[in-house]
Amino acid sequence: MSNWPRYPTLYEINTWVWLSELSRKAGKPVDLASVPAAEWDAVAALGFDAVWFMGVWERSPAGIAIANQNPSLLEDFRRALPDFRPEDNVGSPYCVRRYEADKHLGGPKGLSHARKELAKRGLRLILDFVPNHVAPDHPWVSEHPEYFILGTADDAANNPASYINLNGTVFACGKDPFFPAWPDVLQLNAFQPGLRLAVLATLSSIASQCDGVRCDMAMLLMNSVFERTWRTRAGARPATEYWLHVITAVKQAHPGFLFIAEAYWDLEWELQQQGFDFCYDKRLYDRLEHENAESVRLHLCADAAYQNKLLRFIENHDEPRAASAFTPAKERTAAVTTSTLPGARLFHEGQFEGRKVRLPVFLGRSPEEPVEKELQNFYTKLLLAINSPVFREGQWILCERTGWPDNTSFESVVAWSWNRNGDLYLIVVNLSERAAQAHVRVGCDNLKGKQWRLTDLLSDGVYERDGDEMLSPGLHVDLQPWNYHFLRVCRRD
């Protein structure tokens, strides 16, 4: 398969739940080796560049047992599934027992078959890598306890929520520095040289099975963060950054292999410098959900080298469902925004149908929810509109917008253009709960002295405009609250 596009579009599928739904639909067990061709065709028809099969690795029986004793988790399970049964807890996909496709999902052969089916349809495959911790029954626990952050008998006695005694060895539970430890996983020691070699072998194996990895909580492995979290328990700080060491080595052996970082705490730029192709843009998500248009515009003023390596989304398995977090109008405008910015774009299974229940990753089935047909139709149009080379390889420019003395509503408008070999698009969004008017200056000198037809691909509106006017004072727009234009700009014959 050819190189990744500059700005790929990705689709996250909860693998276990997806197969459970396909099994229910077929009336018989379906795994990755027996997914009907029509289902692969349906995924491919959405126009993505890659599928992220979230949660393919072997789940941990030990982790399941621990989760089933956790009252807060059980409460969350029942919130999502009112008819929850203990067997619905199939284990967290981030409590990995082994980096081998789970037998329930079809095992390694099933995963290999699925990858081939995706590749036939021009789709790449992304899988998970969880660098910070492993399950209590992972082989390294008995074979290589030196790979872990270890504690003492006093730690286990005085802080049983953070340390666990397994066969006479005390292990620290996995954690990030701002929350209590996760009781179902054990903390790996990112500073341990042997672990780094083992991680390279693990990632080499993963890279032979897919085209990229999404690295869970990637910032936890940065030298500065890890040292601050574990201090002297981690030992001496290595001279080389974990990710720089690992990513460089893997890419030498597997050119074109993609690394995506789940990243927070404004550490995205540093992780990009350490080799990540894309990092989560959680900051944009938060600005869209809680802040105003100006905060979004300022976020988009960042350097292009940074913008181009961000992954945009309004939903994934860690966030609330978009249909529950946003009003219908706001969701549509946020989706138009995140899907037409530079960088990678991520959509989540169930997002298009308007699902509202955020499913805990432990659960193997989801509740039935009605399909929101109008929302589904919107996403069908949006995916078709962005399925164009201009949004994968084109030039993106943030447009200037202005108002007039007695109208400051232009501050609620944000706009940008895409251009590739004369194929020109203009996106304008009103990120507020009030109507807004503005002049948007389209940054394309080719407009001068010509007449243009602007076709809104999402509303089917058609407008005739003068190129000189679009350059100065700018295209006049008048948008209702949380509304948008998705305009293809073509010269009028």
Backbone torsions as a table, in degrees:
resi	resn	phi	psi	omega
1	MET	NA	145.2	-178.1
2	SER	-67.3	175.5	-177.5
3	ASN	-61.2	158.0	174.8
4	TRP	-59.7	144.7	170.6
5	PRO	-64.3	158.9	-178.9
6	ARG	-60.7	-40.5	-179.1
7	TYR	-126.2	85.5	-176.1
8	PRO	-78.0	156.6	174.9
9	THR	-110.5	127.7	-171.5
10	LEU	-119.1	152.3	-178.7
11	TYR	-129.7	116.4	179.3
12	GLU	-88.7	126.6	176.8
13	ILE	-120.3	128.0	171.4
14	ASN	-75.4	100.6	-165.9
15	THR	-59.0	-47.8	-176.3
16	TRP	-62.8	-46.0	-177.6
17	VAL	-68.1	-41.3	178.3
18	TRP	-58.7	-46.1	179.0
19	LEU	-67.4	-33.9	176.2
20	SER	-62.6	-41.8	179.4
21	GLU	-69.6	-38.9	176.5
22	LEU	-65.2	-35.7	177.8
23	SER	-65.3	-42.7	178.9
24	ARG	-63.7	-40.4	180.0
25	LYS	-66.2	-39.8	-177.0
26	ALA	-83.3	-17.9	-176.6
27	GLY	74.8	18.7	178.6
28	LYS	-159.2	160.7	-179.1
29	PRO	-61.4	134.5	175.8
30	VAL	-125.7	128.5	173.9
31	ASP	-122.2	-173.6	-175.5
32	LEU	-63.6	-21.6	179.3
33	ALA	-84.3	-14.1	-173.6
34	SER	-126.7	17.8	175.1
35	VAL	-62.1	128.1	179.9
36	PRO	-59.9	146.9	-179.5
37	ALA	-57.0	-33.6	-179.2
38	ALA	-63.2	-30.7	179.4
39	GLU	-73.3	-39.6	174.9
40	TRP	-64.1	-39.9	178.8
41	ASP	-61.7	-39.4	-178.6
42	ALA	-64.6	-39.6	177.4
43	VAL	-66.7	-45.7	-178.0
44	ALA	-63.8	-32.2	-176.8
45	ALA	-66.0	-16.9	-178.9
46	LEU	-76.8	-12.0	172.1
47	GLY	87.5	22.4	179.9
48	PHE	-80.8	162.0	174.1
49	ASP	-94.2	-24.1	-178.3
50	ALA	-156.3	153.5	172.6
51	VAL	-111.2	131.2	172.0
52	TRP	-98.4	107.4	174.2
53	PHE	-83.5	94.9	-179.4
54	MET	-74.2	125.5	170.4
55	GLY	85.8	45.3	178.8
56	VAL	-91.2	-18.1	-171.4
57	TRP	-77.2	160.7	-174.8
58	GLU	-58.3	125.5	178.8
59	ARG	-78.6	161.2	-172.8
60	SER	-105.6	117.5	173.3
61	PRO	-57.8	-37.4	178.4
62	ALA	-63.7	-41.0	178.4
63	GLY	-65.3	-37.5	178.2
64	ILE	-63.1	-44.1	-179.6
65	ALA	-61.6	-41.4	179.4
66	ILE	-65.9	-43.0	-179.2
67	ALA	-63.9	-35.9	-178.9
68	ASN	-71.6	-7.3	175.6
69	GLN	-105.4	7.4	-175.4
70	ASN	-101.2	106.2	-175.0
71	PRO	-58.3	-38.7	-177.7
72	SER	-69.5	-37.2	176.1
73	LEU	-65.9	-43.5	179.2
74	LEU	-61.1	-37.1	176.6
75	GLU	-63.7	-40.9	178.8
76	ASP	-66.8	-38.1	177.7
77	PHE	-60.4	-44.0	-177.9
78	ARG	-72.3	-28.0	174.3
79	ARG	-62.0	-43.8	-178.1
80	ALA	-78.5	-38.2	-179.0
81	LEU	-125.8	93.9	-179.2
82	PRO	-57.1	-26.9	177.9
83	ASP	-99.9	30.9	-177.7
84	PHE	-53.2	137.2	173.1
85	ARG	-123.2	151.6	-178.1
86	PRO	-52.6	-35.2	-179.1
87	GLU	-70.0	-12.2	175.6
88	ASP	-71.2	-21.2	175.8
89	ASN	-81.5	100.3	-178.5
90	VAL	-96.3	3.1	177.1
91	GLY	100.5	150.0	179.6
92	SER	-72.5	134.0	174.7
93	PRO	-69.5	-8.4	178.2
94	TYR	-104.5	14.2	169.4
95	CYS	-117.6	78.1	-168.3
96	VAL	-84.1	125.4	175.1
97	ARG	-83.5	-43.9	175.6
98	ARG	-151.5	148.0	175.6
99	TYR	-83.9	65.7	174.9
100	GLU	-139.2	135.6	-176.9
101	ALA	-54.9	132.6	-176.2
102	ASP	-60.6	137.7	-179.0
103	LYS	-58.1	-35.3	-179.5
104	HIS	-61.0	-28.8	-178.0
105	LEU	-91.4	-2.3	-179.9
106	GLY	115.8	-1.4	177.0
107	GLY	64.4	-172.1	-178.7
108	PRO	-57.4	-37.6	179.8
109	LYS	-66.0	-40.0	178.4
110	GLY	-64.4	-41.4	178.8
111	LEU	-64.7	-42.4	178.4
112	SER	-61.6	-41.4	178.7
113	HIS	-63.2	-43.7	-179.6
114	ALA	-61.9	-41.1	179.3
115	ARG	-62.0	-40.7	179.1
116	LYS	-65.5	-40.1	179.4
117	GLU	-65.0	-39.9	176.8
118	LEU	-65.3	-45.0	-178.0
119	ALA	-61.6	-36.3	176.8
120	LYS	-56.3	-30.3	-175.1
121	ARG	-102.8	13.9	176.1
122	GLY	79.4	18.0	-178.1
123	LEU	-107.9	136.2	173.8
124	ARG	-90.3	170.1	-176.8
125	LEU	-122.5	130.5	174.8
126	ILE	-115.9	137.5	177.5
127	LEU	-125.1	176.1	-178.7
128	ASP	-90.8	150.4	163.8
129	PHE	-136.0	129.8	-176.0
130	VAL	-113.4	93.7	-170.9
131	PRO	-78.9	-22.2	-169.1
132	ASN	-82.7	-28.3	-171.9
133	HIS	-158.3	166.0	175.2
134	VAL	-137.5	172.4	179.5
135	ALA	-70.9	157.2	178.5
136	PRO	-63.7	-18.5	179.7
137	ASP	-108.6	20.4	173.0
138	HIS	-67.8	143.4	-178.1
139	PRO	-55.4	-30.5	-179.2
140	TRP	-62.2	-25.5	-176.1
141	VAL	-61.1	-42.3	179.5
142	SER	-91.2	-31.2	-174.8
143	GLU	-87.5	-30.5	-176.0
144	HIS	-142.9	66.3	178.8
145	PRO	-61.0	-19.8	179.1
146	GLU	-68.3	-13.6	178.1
147	TYR	-74.5	-8.0	-169.5
148	PHE	-111.1	160.5	165.9
149	ILE	-75.5	121.6	-176.1
150	LEU	-107.2	156.8	177.8
151	GLY	-124.9	-164.5	-178.9
152	THR	-120.2	170.8	176.7
153	ALA	-59.7	-35.7	177.8
154	ASP	-64.7	-39.4	177.3
155	ASP	-59.2	-46.0	-179.0
156	ALA	-64.9	-35.9	-178.8
157	ALA	-76.1	-40.2	-173.8
158	ASN	-89.9	-21.8	-177.3
159	ASN	-139.3	64.8	-175.2
160	PRO	-66.3	-16.3	177.2
161	ALA	-75.8	-16.8	-175.7
162	SER	-118.0	-13.6	-179.0
163	TYR	-135.5	145.2	-177.5
164	ILE	-136.1	137.9	179.7
165	ASN	-95.5	117.0	177.9
166	LEU	-120.3	109.2	177.8
167	ASN	54.3	39.8	175.0
168	GLY	90.6	-6.8	176.4
169	THR	-108.8	131.3	-178.6
170	VAL	-96.1	123.0	-179.2
171	PHE	-111.8	143.4	170.8
172	ALA	-78.2	139.9	173.3
173	CYS	-76.2	151.7	179.8
174	GLY	-64.0	148.1	-179.5
175	LYS	-162.5	164.6	161.1
176	ASP	-111.9	163.8	-168.7
177	PRO	-71.1	-8.6	-173.2
178	PHE	-108.5	-1.3	-176.5
179	PHE	-136.3	162.1	174.2
180	PRO	-60.3	158.8	-178.8
181	ALA	-63.0	153.4	174.1
182	TRP	-86.9	119.5	-170.5
183	PRO	-73.6	-13.9	-174.2
184	ASP	-99.9	5.2	-178.4
185	VAL	-136.8	156.8	-179.8
186	LEU	-110.5	142.1	-173.0
187	GLN	-81.8	121.7	173.6
188	LEU	-79.0	154.0	-179.1
189	ASN	-101.3	101.8	-175.9
190	ALA	-64.2	-16.2	-178.9
191	PHE	-91.2	-5.4	-175.2
192	GLN	-81.3	119.6	-175.3
193	PRO	-58.6	-39.3	179.9
194	GLY	-63.4	-37.4	178.7
195	LEU	-63.1	-43.0	-178.4
196	ARG	-60.5	-38.7	176.7
197	LEU	-65.2	-41.0	178.9
198	ALA	-65.9	-37.1	178.2
199	VAL	-64.8	-40.3	177.4
200	LEU	-60.3	-40.9	178.1
201	ALA	-66.1	-41.1	179.0
202	THR	-63.2	-47.8	-178.8
203	LEU	-67.5	-32.3	176.1
204	SER	-63.5	-39.9	177.0
205	SER	-65.7	-43.6	178.8
206	ILE	-62.6	-41.4	-176.9
207	ALA	-65.4	-21.3	176.8
208	SER	-80.0	-8.6	-176.0
209	GLN	-112.0	-4.9	-176.5
210	CYS	-158.3	-173.5	-175.1
211	ASP	-112.9	-1.5	179.4
212	GLY	179.4	165.4	179.3
213	VAL	-130.5	144.9	168.7
214	ARG	-99.9	118.1	-172.9
215	CYS	-95.8	115.0	-175.2
216	ASP	-65.2	131.2	174.7
217	MET	44.4	52.6	-170.2
218	ALA	-60.2	-31.5	-174.4
219	MET	-68.2	-18.6	-179.4
220	LEU	-64.8	-22.2	-176.8
221	LEU	-93.0	-3.2	175.8
222	MET	-64.1	140.3	-175.2
223	ASN	-52.0	-46.0	-176.5
224	SER	-65.5	-41.1	-179.4
225	VAL	-70.2	-44.8	-177.7
226	PHE	-64.0	-41.6	179.3
227	GLU	-63.8	-40.6	179.7
228	ARG	-67.5	-32.4	-178.0
229	THR	-76.6	-42.4	-170.0
230	TRP	-113.9	-11.8	175.0
231	ARG	48.6	-129.4	-172.0
232	THR	-69.7	-19.0	-179.8
233	ARG	-64.0	-25.0	-177.5
234	ALA	-83.1	-16.2	-176.3
235	GLY	86.6	-163.7	-175.2
236	ALA	-70.0	138.9	178.7
237	ARG	-70.7	127.7	-179.3
238	PRO	-68.1	158.4	178.3
239	ALA	-73.3	-27.1	-176.9
240	THR	-106.7	141.4	174.8
241	GLU	-66.2	142.3	179.7
242	TYR	-52.3	-53.3	-173.7
243	TRP	-71.4	-37.1	177.9
244	LEU	-60.7	-43.2	178.5
245	HIS	-63.4	-49.4	-173.6
246	VAL	-71.7	-49.9	-175.2
247	ILE	-64.9	-41.7	179.3
248	THR	-58.7	-45.9	-177.7
249	ALA	-66.8	-42.4	-178.1
250	VAL	-66.6	-40.8	-178.2
251	LYS	-71.3	-25.5	174.7
252	GLN	-65.4	-38.2	-179.3
253	ALA	-84.7	-27.4	-176.1
254	HIS	-132.9	74.9	-179.6
255	PRO	-57.6	139.3	179.7
256	GLY	86.7	-4.4	178.1
257	PHE	-70.8	132.3	-171.1
258	LEU	-96.5	136.0	175.6
259	PHE	-115.9	123.0	177.5
260	ILE	-116.7	131.4	-178.7
261	ALA	-104.7	124.4	160.5
262	GLU	-73.2	115.7	-169.8
263	ALA	-139.6	141.5	178.4
264	TYR	-138.7	-175.2	172.9
265	TRP	66.5	25.7	178.4
266	ASP	60.3	32.7	179.2
267	LEU	-104.2	12.4	-176.5
268	GLU	-60.7	-45.1	-178.1
269	TRP	-60.4	-44.6	-179.9
270	GLU	-62.3	-40.3	179.3
271	LEU	-68.2	-35.0	174.1
272	GLN	-60.9	-40.9	179.6
273	GLN	-67.7	-22.2	179.4
274	GLN	-89.9	4.3	170.4
275	GLY	121.2	-6.2	-177.9
276	PHE	-71.2	138.0	178.3
277	ASP	-75.7	-37.1	178.7
278	PHE	-145.6	146.3	175.7
279	CYS	-127.3	143.6	176.6
280	TYR	-49.6	137.7	172.5
281	ASP	-104.5	69.1	179.0
282	LYS	-67.4	-28.0	179.5
283	ARG	-62.1	-42.3	177.9
284	LEU	-64.8	-42.6	177.5
285	TYR	-55.7	-47.3	-178.9
286	ASP	-64.9	-38.1	179.1
287	ARG	-66.4	-41.2	178.6
288	LEU	-65.4	-36.8	-176.6
289	GLU	-78.3	-39.9	-167.5
290	HIS	-120.1	-17.3	-171.8
291	GLU	-113.6	-173.9	-174.0
292	ASN	-99.7	178.1	-176.2
293	ALA	-62.2	-37.4	-178.5
294	GLU	-63.2	-37.1	178.2
295	SER	-64.8	-36.1	176.1
296	VAL	-67.3	-45.2	-180.0
297	ARG	-59.8	-44.2	179.2
298	LEU	-63.5	-37.2	176.8
299	HIS	-60.1	-37.4	-177.6
300	LEU	-81.1	-4.0	175.6
301	CYS	-83.7	-4.3	-178.4
302	ALA	-62.2	161.4	-178.0
303	ASP	-55.7	141.3	-177.0
304	ALA	-59.6	-35.9	-179.7
305	ALA	-60.9	-31.7	177.2
306	TYR	-79.2	-47.5	-178.3
307	GLN	-57.9	-40.2	-172.9
308	ASN	-68.2	-14.0	-178.1
309	LYS	-115.5	27.4	175.2
310	LEU	-104.3	150.4	176.5
311	LEU	-110.6	119.2	-173.7
312	ARG	-100.2	146.7	-179.3
313	PHE	-163.2	161.2	165.8
314	ILE	-123.1	4.6	177.7
315	GLU	-161.9	139.9	165.7
316	ASN	-156.1	-176.6	-172.0
317	HIS	-67.6	-16.0	179.9
318	ASP	-90.1	-20.8	-175.4
319	GLU	-99.3	160.3	172.4
320	PRO	-60.0	152.9	174.7
321	ARG	-58.4	138.0	-177.7
322	ALA	-58.4	-36.6	-178.9
323	ALA	-67.4	-18.9	176.4
324	SER	-98.2	-25.7	-177.0
325	ALA	-85.7	-27.2	-175.9
326	PHE	-121.7	153.9	167.9
327	THR	-68.0	160.8	-179.5
328	PRO	-55.0	-44.1	-179.2
329	ALA	-67.5	-41.3	-178.9
330	LYS	-66.5	-38.4	178.4
331	GLU	-61.0	-44.6	-178.7
332	ARG	-61.7	-44.2	-179.1
333	THR	-68.0	-38.9	176.8
334	ALA	-64.9	-37.8	178.9
335	ALA	-67.5	-41.3	175.8
336	VAL	-60.3	-41.0	-179.3
337	THR	-63.0	-56.6	-173.1
338	THR	-68.4	-25.9	-177.0
339	SER	-88.2	-3.7	-178.8
340	THR	-124.5	23.0	175.4
341	LEU	-104.1	159.8	176.8
342	PRO	-67.2	158.9	-174.6
343	GLY	104.0	-171.4	176.9
344	ALA	-87.1	154.0	177.3
345	ARG	-122.1	135.6	-177.3
346	LEU	-119.6	129.2	171.1
347	PHE	-116.7	157.4	-172.1
348	HIS	-121.5	134.3	176.7
349	GLU	-52.3	130.4	-177.6
350	GLY	95.6	-17.6	179.6
351	GLN	-63.2	-40.6	-175.3
352	PHE	-70.3	-28.7	-178.1
353	GLU	-87.9	-5.9	178.2
354	GLY	81.0	29.5	176.8
355	ARG	-63.9	144.5	-175.5
356	LYS	-116.2	-14.9	-177.7
357	VAL	-86.7	116.1	173.0
358	ARG	-77.1	115.3	-173.5
359	LEU	-88.1	124.0	172.4
360	PRO	-56.4	139.5	-174.2
361	VAL	-66.4	-13.8	178.2
362	PHE	-70.6	-24.3	-168.8
363	LEU	-85.0	142.1	-177.1
364	GLY	-96.4	-2.9	175.4
365	ARG	-144.1	160.3	-178.8
366	SER	-118.6	158.4	176.6
367	PRO	-73.7	154.7	175.8
368	GLU	-76.5	134.6	178.6
369	GLU	-134.5	146.2	179.3
370	PRO	-68.7	147.4	176.9
371	VAL	-81.6	129.1	175.6
372	GLU	-85.2	97.8	-171.6
373	LYS	-60.8	-42.1	-178.9
374	GLU	-63.8	-41.1	177.9
375	LEU	-65.8	-42.4	178.7
376	GLN	-60.1	-41.2	178.1
377	ASN	-64.7	-38.7	176.6
378	PHE	-59.9	-48.6	-178.0
379	TYR	-66.4	-33.6	176.5
380	THR	-59.5	-44.8	177.6
381	LYS	-66.3	-42.2	-178.1
382	LEU	-64.1	-46.3	-179.6
383	LEU	-62.9	-37.8	177.1
384	LEU	-65.5	-39.6	-178.0
385	ALA	-66.1	-37.2	-177.9
386	ILE	-88.8	-3.6	-179.9
387	ASN	-84.0	65.3	-176.0
388	SER	-142.9	145.9	179.9
389	PRO	-56.0	-28.2	-177.2
390	VAL	-62.9	-32.7	-179.5
391	PHE	-86.3	-8.7	177.5
392	ARG	-100.6	-31.4	-172.1
393	GLU	-132.8	-0.3	-172.2
394	GLY	-80.3	-176.5	178.1
395	GLN	-100.6	126.8	-179.2
396	TRP	-103.4	136.1	178.1
397	ILE	-136.0	129.8	172.7
398	LEU	-76.3	126.8	-174.2
399	CYS	-90.7	148.1	173.4
400	GLU	-78.6	137.5	173.6
401	ARG	-129.1	142.8	-176.7
402	THR	-133.9	165.5	176.9
403	GLY	-124.5	-149.2	177.8
404	TRP	-142.2	164.2	-166.3
405	PRO	-52.3	-38.1	-175.7
406	ASP	-98.1	16.7	-178.2
407	ASN	-147.7	105.5	179.4
408	THR	-98.4	8.6	-177.1
409	SER	-64.4	-16.6	178.9
410	PHE	-57.7	-22.6	-179.5
411	GLU	-65.4	-16.3	177.7
412	SER	-87.1	-4.2	-176.5
413	VAL	-100.5	135.8	172.4
414	VAL	-129.4	139.6	-175.1
415	ALA	-144.6	153.3	177.6
416	TRP	-155.0	160.6	179.7
417	SER	-124.5	158.2	173.5
418	TRP	-126.6	138.7	-179.4
419	ASN	-142.9	131.6	174.8
420	ARG	-147.7	111.6	178.9
421	ASN	52.6	41.1	178.4
422	GLY	84.7	-4.7	175.7
423	ASP	-83.8	106.7	-168.2
424	LEU	-114.5	133.0	176.3
425	TYR	-129.3	148.7	176.5
426	LEU	-130.1	126.8	177.9
427	ILE	-112.9	128.3	178.6
428	VAL	-130.4	129.0	-178.8
429	VAL	-128.9	143.2	171.7
430	ASN	-103.0	106.5	-175.8
431	LEU	-97.8	58.2	179.9
432	SER	-159.0	171.1	-179.5
433	GLU	-95.9	17.9	176.3
434	ARG	-129.7	155.1	175.4
435	ALA	-62.9	149.2	-176.6
436	ALA	-141.4	140.9	176.1
437	GLN	-123.7	148.6	-179.3
438	ALA	-163.0	162.7	165.2
439	HIS	-103.6	123.1	-179.6
440	VAL	-107.6	118.1	179.9
441	ARG	-87.6	112.6	-176.0
442	VAL	-82.0	116.3	-173.7
443	GLY	-78.9	71.6	178.5
444	CYS	-148.8	106.7	-176.6
445	ASP	-61.7	-22.7	-177.8
446	ASN	-64.3	-13.8	-177.9
447	LEU	-71.8	-24.8	-169.3
448	LYS	-58.2	132.6	173.2
449	GLY	73.6	15.2	-177.0
450	LYS	-132.0	161.9	176.0
451	GLN	-102.1	143.4	-171.7
452	TRP	-133.0	147.5	174.0
453	ARG	-107.6	125.4	-179.9
454	LEU	-108.5	116.4	-179.2
455	THR	-109.9	121.3	178.6
456	ASP	-83.1	111.7	-174.2
457	LEU	-72.4	-14.6	-179.5
458	LEU	-103.2	-20.7	179.0
459	SER	-116.9	-9.5	-178.5
460	ASP	69.7	12.4	174.6
461	GLY	-71.9	147.5	179.3
462	VAL	-129.5	133.4	-176.5
463	TYR	-132.5	143.5	175.4
464	GLU	-106.6	127.1	-175.8
465	ARG	-139.6	152.6	177.6
466	ASP	-85.8	132.5	-177.4
467	GLY	-62.5	-39.6	179.4
468	ASP	-62.1	-39.9	179.5
469	GLU	-66.0	-36.1	180.0
470	MET	-67.6	-26.7	177.7
471	LEU	-81.1	-38.5	179.4
472	SER	-162.5	124.7	9.7
473	PRO	-77.8	-9.2	-178.2
474	GLY	123.6	161.0	178.6
475	LEU	-65.2	125.3	178.2
476	HIS	-78.4	127.0	177.6
477	VAL	-125.6	147.8	178.4
478	ASP	-139.6	104.6	-172.2
479	LEU	-116.8	137.7	173.6
480	GLN	-72.0	166.9	-179.3
481	PRO	-52.6	135.8	178.4
482	TRP	48.2	56.2	176.8
483	ASN	-129.3	176.7	-168.5
484	TYR	-158.4	161.0	165.8
485	HIS	-121.3	135.8	172.8
486	PHE	-121.7	90.4	-166.0
487	LEU	-105.3	127.0	167.3
488	ARG	-95.2	128.0	-172.8
489	VAL	-106.5	113.8	-178.2
490	CYS	-125.9	143.8	178.4
491	ARG	-66.2	134.6	179.4
492	ARG	-80.1	130.3	-179.2
493	ASP	-72.6	NA	NA
